[in-house]
Amino acid sequence: MSLERIKELTDKLNEAAKAYYSEDREIMSNYEYDKLYDELAALEEKEGIVLAGSPTIKVGFEALSELPKESHEMPMLSLDKTKEVEELKSWVGEKEALLSWKLDGLTVVLTYQNGELVKAVTRGNGAIGEVITNNARTFKNLPLRIEYKGELILRGEAVIRYSDFEKINEQIENPDEKYKNPRNLCSGSVRQLNNEITAKRNVNFFAFSLVRAENVDFENSVENQFLWLKKQGFDVVEYKKVTQNTLEEMVKDFSDRIPSNDFPSDGLVTIYDDIAYGISLGSTAKFPRNSIAFKWADEMAETTLLEIEWSASRTGLINPVAIFEPVELEGTTVSRASVHNISVMRSLELGEGDKIKVYKANMIIPQIGENLTKSGTVKIPENCPVCGGKTEIRKVKEGESLYCINEECQAKRIKSFTLFVSRDALNIEGLSESTLEKFIDSGFIKEYADIFLLERYKEQMITLEGFGERSYNNLMDSIEKAKKTTMPRLLYSLGIANVGLSTAKIICNEMEHNLERIMDAKVEDLSLINGIGEVIAKSFCEYFSKEENRIQLLELSKILEIQVEETTKGQLKDMVFVITGSVEQFSNRSEMKEFIEKNGGKVTGSVTSKTTYLINNDKDSTSSKNKKAKELGIPIISETEVVEMTK
């Protein structure tokens, strides 16, 4: 039985590690991973059996990408860990040590020669990493030249601030495409093939270990290494010098600052300050003995699940939220936690009245750690909590989720206005989703054109909670600026099915930006346009077959100053692309579409005889688009080849 459990745990943990290290996604929480890992380690010790490939003897996974690979001169081992302060104090013993943040990003090894950065390599699987030198040169705070001219090798963590992470996610309309956490965003940003994308992400680098610096005497002190690195221009991970007597106080100091810390952290690291002593200890097959990680023991609280609240979003996605008897966790009172999706809810077997254990992931985000009762009585609603319309379960990349299928749902109505004011549409700053909801609920906005007449409600607006005179004035300025726009932006803002900004540009150019021609276009006419298929043509014509939509656009055209946008000229001019499969160089397909458009190309959704290239990094895929391209003799190319075309 124990051997079977060892096999089961090994497979589960390796699957989770592969998803985390190679695919930049998470399929289980840190709490669950640590719990299963500790169970596996205990079973292996008890039975004396360790399977090949066990995560207790293996370090990470080799990342899968087109970046060049390189072996590390010195293997990068994982750190042993503890959750007990007393155990950490015992480990420090009579020695002095440095206590620092364990940052949660992507570990990078840098090499400097003759004062210049010559190489940057990711940790990878500990033995082999990916060369990301060009990307590292765009890190926000990294010195490209330093005073020291000998060979310098150091290690550090590339991270993205929570504040930058939130700004980037705010720009992504589709909730399914939003990044789950800063670590995933950072990993994807650092491992880009196009370093222009890396540069936009505000990646920061914090040194945490000096591997080699020729002919420099650090007087046998890690702290002196850190101080020297600071003098060379590096940001060093924040640390405190500690002894066995001061350690507990310093751990508390770090933990108290977690809620206000802008950098993601998943614990602390303790390293002996005495370099020679640390080296003399050697290492195990997996862990160095000169340092150890401290992970805060998650403060668990037992409570009672009162209900599952179903929260509808503007895209129709309906998320389950656990409501439970209030409990104190990490100094705050919590009474609700996201259950993420249907798959997670089912795995927890939740039911009203169940006894559950809750905690704060990394001491911040409330989570359900365990269900002690597992009644499994929660029913998935067949009707939307907002509009009462029918729901359906759809498979998404991280499991199954619930969606409202009623197109007239109020939650989706909010979405339509959110799209209308978004950056690629009318670009009206100051109209967040919550502000739009307030204005709609107050009766200020019923149609798109009402947004440009909001000044009629000034007195009522400035009395709304969180919206005063300054907010009103800023919004009026933004609305005035938004009146100058282009026809493609206006068409895109209407939310016509299957019509993105690039498609709107194609149609406008073909119709010479003439409003009457655009609204009166026929399916057969649009289908003949290079880059417009029958599906898009039908969606477009169906939209303008409704009189209310035509009136709405005409009303907007009277209010707005519509400027003709110059057609982009570039190396991809007159080429039509279709994108399929996962993207690697770009953060998502939308970003790749923008890149192609900026270089004069067009992007469509279906492979037809008019398609110039199908972009798929997996050229041997048996997908329907690959098959169609091969049938029509259309070349299948990778992202790299597209980027090369523009050089």
Summary of the structure (lengths in Angstrom):
residues: 647
radius of gyration: 28.0
end to end distance: 59.9
largest distance: 83.6
contacts: 2008
relative contact order: 0.07
helix: 37%
strand: 23%
